[in-house]
Amino acid sequence: MDAPHPLGIQFPLGVGIWGLGWDPAPHPRNSHPLQAVLILGIAAGAVPFPRDAAGRALRRHPKGSRAGKGPDPEPAMPSPTARLLRAHQVPESYREPGILSGYRPPRSSACECLLSLFAMNNETLNIWTHLVPAGYFLWLLQARLRDWGSPGGGAGAGPFLAYLGTCALYPLASSAAHALGALGGRGRHRAFCCDYAALSLYGLGSALAYSAYVFPLEWVGSTFHNFYVPVAVLNSVLSTGLSCYSRFLEAERPSLSKAFRTLAFVYPYIFDSIPVFYRLSRSAAGSCSEGSLPLHSRHSLCALLTFLSFTSRLPERLAPGSFDFIGTRHTLYSLGIFSWIIPRLFH
């Protein structure tokens, strides 16, 4: 708004004479005679008004302002810890079916995403149910590596340590993907592709352990045994590629995207578990009885229940909005996986 001058000249509010520190708006009557002369000269065009290189009139900034420090910064976006959004407030690619609230602001920075670990939102439990087991597996891995390096210790433990390493890598990558799930642009997709790659490596680690410790004696040295690990490596690569490709189909063909992602992880699991299924079938037929078979039976049953929960989107499908923060299918999926991974490590 312009401040009126006694002579009828309009001056922009806050404009001062450079070097004199005078502002005509707040002090129109207490001016120095020299200041009045300069003002009249400016009004008549004899004295040029101070301007910058771009031709804009220079303004005097109040004391304590950002004078000489460039333009004022834009208002900061709200932190994810400051407010949460509902499903209709975020883009469709950020929504989860049945989850109606608790979303972090989309396109947040990496720092804001990490800070959201310590505030309740619809990803908090998903992150921590992966991060805590990852810390436990890392602690267990370093303890086993120390034993393996001792004289006479850890003979034949190589496949087990490789499997244990993938047990630590998978939940660590998954927790990072969920933490960074509110990133914008390609960062979000990269985070989840790393999650898919780590899950595929976990399947490969399981295949290494099965090849060394679970294969039936009559299969050891067979053609299938010789090609088992190489095929598992190929499956791991294909699984990663197919699951990452499925993210490009989410917007236009969500059903096909879900089918591809499910196939990417179900097929390697079935192939890797062939030795386990064979031993379970022999036990059911009464041709053998081994102490480890009950563990493998519980493992297979838990894997089946986890798969059904994940693909059916239960329980949030039954009561949308009731499981936004606690009890989501992904939280149950994580707890189901680790409930059968941990017992296998001590058998």
C-alpha positions in Angstrom: 0.0 0.0 0.0 1.3 3.5 -0.8 1.7 6.2 1.9 0.5 9.7 0.9 2.9 12.6 1.0 2.0 16.2 2.0 2.9 17.4 -1.5 0.6 14.8 -3.1 3.5 12.5 -4.2 2.9 8.8 -3.7 5.8 6.9 -2.2 5.9 3.1 -1.8 5.5 2.2 1.9 8.9 1.4 3.4 10.9 3.2 0.7 13.9 5.1 2.1 16.7 7.3 0.8 19.7 5.2 0.4 22.4 6.0 3.0 20.2 8.5 5.0 18.1 5.8 6.7 14.9 7.7 6.3 11.5 6.2 5.7 8.9 8.7 4.5 5.9 6.6 5.6 6.5 6.3 9.3 8.1 9.8 9.8 6.6 12.2 7.3 6.8 15.3 9.6 10.1 14.8 11.2 12.3 14.9 8.2 15.7 16.7 7.8 15.8 19.7 5.4 18.3 17.9 3.2 16.0 14.9 3.0 13.2 17.1 1.9 15.4 18.6 -0.9 16.3 15.1 -2.1 12.6 14.0 -2.1 11.6 17.0 -4.1 14.5 16.3 -6.5 13.3 12.7 -6.9 9.8 13.9 -7.5 10.9 16.4 -10.2 13.1 13.8 -11.9 16.3 15.7 -11.2 17.6 13.2 -8.7 17.3 9.6 -9.8 15.7 7.3 -7.3 18.2 4.6 -6.1 17.6 1.4 -8.1 19.4 -2.0 -8.4 20.9 -3.5 -11.5 17.5 -4.8 -12.6 15.9 -1.4 -12.4 13.9 -2.2 -9.2 13.6 0.5 -6.6 15.7 -0.2 -3.5 13.9 -0.5 -0.3 15.1 0.0 3.2 14.7 -3.1 5.4 13.8 -2.8 9.0 16.5 -3.5 11.5 17.0 -7.3 12.0 15.6 -8.2 8.5 17.2 -10.1 5.7 18.6 -7.0 4.0 21.4 -7.9 1.6 20.8 -11.6 2.1 18.7 -12.3 -1.0 14.9 -12.9 -1.2 13.0 -14.4 1.7 12.8 -18.2 1.6 9.6 -19.8 0.6 7.5 -21.1 3.5 8.7 -24.6 4.5 6.4 -27.5 3.7 4.8 -29.1 6.8 6.9 -31.8 8.3 5.5 -35.4 8.2 5.6 -35.3 12.0 3.4 -32.2 12.0 0.4 -33.5 10.2 -1.0 -36.6 8.5 -3.2 -36.8 5.5 -6.2 -38.9 4.5 -6.3 -41.1 1.5 -8.1 -38.5 -0.7 -5.4 -36.0 0.0 -2.5 -38.0 -1.5 -1.9 -39.2 -5.1 -3.3 -42.6 -5.9 0.1 -44.2 -6.3 0.7 -43.4 -2.5 -2.5 -45.0 -1.3 -3.0 -48.5 0.1 -6.4 -50.2 -0.2 -8.3 -50.1 3.0 -5.9 -47.6 4.6 -7.9 -44.3 4.9 -5.7 -42.1 7.1 -2.2 -41.7 8.5 -0.4 -40.8 5.3 2.7 -38.7 5.4 2.9 -35.8 3.0 3.9 -37.0 -0.5 7.2 -36.0 -1.9 8.8 -35.4 1.5 12.6 -35.1 1.8 14.7 -38.0 3.0 15.3 -36.3 6.3 11.6 -35.8 6.8 11.0 -39.5 6.0 13.6 -40.6 8.5 12.1 -38.3 11.2 8.7 -40.0 10.6 10.1 -43.1 12.2 9.5 -41.5 15.6 6.0 -40.3 14.9 2.9 -42.4 14.6 1.7 -42.9 11.0 0.4 -45.7 8.9 4.0 -46.9 8.1 5.5 -46.7 11.6 4.8 -50.3 12.7 5.7 -51.6 9.2 9.1 -49.9 9.6 9.9 -51.1 13.1 8.6 -54.6 12.6 11.4 -54.9 10.0 14.0 -52.8 11.7 14.1 -54.6 15.0 14.5 -58.1 13.5 17.2 -56.7 11.2 19.1 -55.5 14.2 18.8 -58.9 15.8 19.9 -60.7 12.7 22.9 -58.4 12.4 23.9 -59.1 16.0 23.5 -62.8 15.4 25.5 -62.7 12.2 28.5 -60.9 13.8 28.5 -63.4 16.7 28.5 -66.4 14.3 31.2 -64.8 12.1 33.3 -64.5 15.2 32.8 -68.1 16.0 33.5 -69.1 12.4 36.8 -67.3 12.5 38.0 -69.1 15.6 40.3 -72.2 15.2 38.3 -75.3 14.6 35.0 -73.5 14.7 32.3 -73.2 12.0 33.2 -76.1 9.8 30.7 -76.3 7.0 28.9 -73.1 8.2 29.4 -71.2 5.0 25.9 -71.7 3.5 24.3 -71.0 6.9 26.2 -67.7 7.3 25.2 -66.7 3.7 21.6 -67.5 4.6 21.9 -65.5 7.9 23.3 -62.6 5.9 20.3 -62.5 3.7 18.0 -62.7 6.8 19.6 -59.5 8.0 19.6 -57.7 4.6 16.0 -58.3 3.7 14.3 -56.7 6.7 16.9 -53.9 6.7 16.1 -53.0 3.1 12.4 -53.4 3.6 12.4 -51.0 6.6 14.4 -48.5 4.6 11.8 -48.8 1.7 8.9 -48.2 4.0 10.7 -45.3 5.7 11.4 -43.6 2.4 8.0 -44.5 0.9 6.9 -40.8 1.1 9.8 -39.6 -1.2 8.9 -38.0 -4.5 10.0 -38.7 -8.0 12.0 -41.8 -8.6 13.4 -42.1 -5.1 10.4 -43.9 -3.8 10.5 -46.5 -6.6 14.2 -47.0 -6.2 13.7 -47.7 -2.5 11.1 -50.4 -3.1 13.2 -51.9 -5.9 16.0 -52.4 -3.4 13.5 -54.0 -1.1 12.4 -56.4 -3.9 16.1 -57.2 -4.6 16.8 -58.0 -1.0 13.8 -60.2 -0.7 15.0 -62.1 -3.9 18.4 -62.5 -2.3 16.7 -63.9 0.8 15.2 -66.6 -1.4 18.6 -67.3 -2.8 20.0 -67.6 0.7 17.3 -70.1 1.5 18.2 -72.1 -1.5 21.9 -72.2 -0.5 20.9 -73.5 3.0 18.5 -76.1 1.6 21.1 -77.4 -0.9 23.6 -77.9 1.9 21.5 -79.1 4.8 18.0 -80.1 3.6 18.4 -82.1 0.4 17.3 -85.7 0.7 20.3 -88.1 0.7 19.0 -89.9 -2.5 19.0 -86.5 -4.3 22.5 -85.4 -3.3 24.8 -85.5 -6.4 21.9 -85.8 -8.8 21.4 -83.5 -11.9 18.7 -81.6 -10.0 21.0 -81.0 -7.1 23.8 -79.8 -9.4 21.5 -77.3 -11.1 19.5 -76.4 -8.1 21.6 -73.4 -7.0 22.3 -72.0 -10.5 18.6 -72.1 -11.2 17.9 -70.4 -7.9 20.4 -67.6 -8.9 18.5 -67.1 -12.2 15.2 -67.1 -10.3 16.5 -64.4 -8.0 17.5 -62.2 -11.0 14.2 -62.8 -12.8 12.2 -62.2 -9.6 13.9 -58.8 -9.0 13.4 -57.7 -12.6 9.7 -58.7 -12.7 8.8 -57.2 -9.3 10.5 -53.9 -10.2 8.8 -53.9 -13.6 5.4 -54.4 -11.8 5.8 -50.9 -10.3 5.5 -49.3 -13.7 2.1 -51.0 -14.2 0.5 -49.9 -10.9 -1.2 -46.8 -12.3 -2.7 -48.1 -15.5 -3.0 -51.9 -14.9 -3.1 -52.5 -11.1 -4.4 -56.0 -11.3 -1.6 -57.1 -13.7 0.9 -55.3 -11.5 -0.2 -57.3 -8.5 -0.2 -60.6 -10.4 3.4 -60.0 -11.6 4.6 -59.1 -8.2 3.0 -62.1 -6.6 4.4 -64.4 -9.3 7.8 -62.9 -8.8 8.0 -64.1 -5.2 5.7 -67.2 -5.2 7.5 -69.1 -8.0 11.0 -68.8 -6.4 9.6 -69.9 -3.1 8.0 -73.0 -4.6 11.2 -73.9 -6.5 13.4 -73.4 -3.5 11.1 -75.5 -1.3 11.0 -78.5 -3.5 13.4 -80.5 -1.2 11.3 -79.5 1.8 8.0 -80.5 0.1 9.5 -83.9 -0.9 10.6 -84.7 2.6 7.2 -83.6 4.0 5.4 -85.9 1.5 7.6 -88.8 2.5 6.8 -88.1 6.2 3.0 -88.0 5.4 3.3 -91.3 3.6 4.9 -92.8 6.7 8.2 -93.7 4.9 10.4 -91.6 7.2 10.3 -89.8 10.5 12.7 -86.9 11.2 12.9 -84.4 14.0 13.1 -81.4 11.7 9.9 -82.2 9.8 7.5 -80.6 12.3 9.5 -77.4 12.0 9.3 -77.5 8.2 5.5 -78.2 8.5 5.0 -75.2 10.7 7.2 -73.1 8.3 5.1 -74.1 5.3 1.8 -73.5 7.0 2.9 -70.1 8.2 4.1 -69.2 4.7 0.7 -70.2 3.3 -1.2 -68.1 5.9 1.2 -65.1 5.2 0.6 -65.4 1.5 -3.2 -65.5 1.9 -3.2 -62.5 4.2 -1.0 -60.5 1.8 -2.9 -61.3 -1.4 -6.4 -61.0 0.1 -5.6 -57.6 1.8 -6.9 -58.8 5.1 -7.8 -57.5 7.6 -8.2 -53.9 6.4 -10.4 -55.1 3.5 -13.0 -56.2 6.0 -13.1 -52.9 7.9 -11.5 -50.0 5.9 -10.1 -47.4 8.2 -10.0 -49.6 11.3 -6.4 -50.8 10.8 -4.8 -47.7 9.5 -2.1 -47.6 12.2 -2.1 -51.0 13.9 -2.8 -54.5 12.4 -2.3 -53.8 8.7 -1.7 -56.8 6.4 1.9 -55.8 5.9 2.6 -55.7 9.6 1.0 -59.2 10.0 2.9 -60.3 6.9 6.2 -59.2 8.5 5.4 -60.8 11.8 4.5 -64.0 10.0 7.7 -64.2 8.1 10.0 -63.5 11.1 8.0 -65.9 13.2 9.2 -68.8 11.0 12.6 -67.4 10.1 13.9 -67.2 13.7 13.1 -70.8 14.8 14.9 -72.1 11.7 18.1 -70.4 12.8 18.3 -72.4 16.0 17.3 -75.8 14.7 
